Amino acid sequence: QVQLVESGGGLVQPGRSLRLSCAASGSIFSIYTMGWYRQAPGKQRELVAAITPSGSTNYADSVKGRFTISRHNTKNTLYLQMNSLKPEDTAVYYCNLKRTMTDPNYWGQGTQVTVSS
C-alpha cells in the first residue's frame, strides 16, 4: 500500500503564493508518475501538473507559467509551487501517484486551497 499526505493549503489573497507538499510512503518500489489534481465544488477532478522520474513535466493550460511541480526523488516528496494565485484556483488539491503504467491510482486526502480577498 501507498500513503500520500498533503500539506500547505490555506487561505490566500489573489496574486499571492502557496507551496503544497506531498509526502509519499509505504510500498513504493517504483514511480511511474506523480502529480497534483484539483477539484472545485460542483466540478470534476482535473489534472493540474504531473512529473515523471526523469523530470518531464506536464501542466494544465490554466496554470502554465504560474505553477511549478517538482520532486525530491530520494525523499519521495512532491511539491507544487503556486504563484499569482487566482480565485479560480480555489479547490481541494490532491496528490496522485502511480507506481507502474498499470498500477491503480493512489490519492492523498486532499488539502484545501482558497484564493479570496
N, C-alpha and C positions, 0 to 999 in steps of 0.2 A: 504494500500500500504506500501511497504517497500523501504527504500532508503539505499543504500550502497555507501560509499565514501572511496576510497582507497587513500593512500598516502605513500611516502617513496621510490618510484622508483628513478632511475637515472642512470648515467654512472659510472661504477666502473671497476677497473682493475681486471684481473683474480687473484684468490686467496683471494680477499678482501671480505668484508661482507656488507650486507644491511639488514634493517629491514622494512618490509612492515606492514602497519596498515590498518584496515578497520573498519570504524565506521558505525554501523547499527542503523537506527532509523525508526520511523513510527509504523505501527500496528504489533508489534512483540508480539503476545500473547503466543507464544511458539517457541522453536527452535528444530527442528529435527536434523539438521546438518548444519555446516558451513564449508566452505573450500576455498582453493585457486586453481585456474586453471590458465593455461597459454596458449598463442597461439603465435607461432612464424610465421614469414612470410611464406605463402605457406603451412602451416601445420594446422591440426585440433586442436581445443582446447582440452587440456588434463588436467586431474586431477594432481595436484601437492601434495596436502595434504588436509585432512579433519579431523574434530574433532566433537564428539558428546557432548551433555551436560554433560554426565558422565565422559568425558575426554578421551574416547577411540579415538585413532588416526590411520590414515591410510596414507601412503606415497607412492608416485611413486618410483619404484626401482631406478630411476636415481638420486633421491635426498636424499635417505636414508642415514643417518649419517652426512649429511651436512645441511639440513633444519630442522627447528623445528616449528611446529604450536602450538599456544597457544591462549587462550581466556580469557578475563576478563568478567565473566558472568554478573555481575551487571551493567557493562557499555556497554554490548553488543558490545564489541570491539574485533576484531580478529587480530592476529599478525602472521607474518611469518618471522622468523629469518633465514637468508640465509648466510651460511658461505662457505668458499672455493669455491667461485663462479667460474664458467667456462664459456667460450664463448657460449657453447651450452645452457646455461641458459637464454640467451638473448630472450626476448619475452615480450608481454604485459600480465601482471598478473591481473587476475580478482578475485574479492571476490564473493562468492556464498553463498546463504542462502536458506534453505527450512524450513518452519515452521512446516509442518507435512509431513508424508510419501507421501501423495497425493497432496501436495501443489506444485504450479509451482515453478520453479527456479527463484530466484531473483539475478540480477547481478549488480555489480558496473560498472563504466565507464572504468575501467582499468587503470593501471599505467605501464609505460614503464620501463623495466629493460634492460640495455645494458651492457654487460661484454666485454670489449675490452681493449687492451693495446695501 
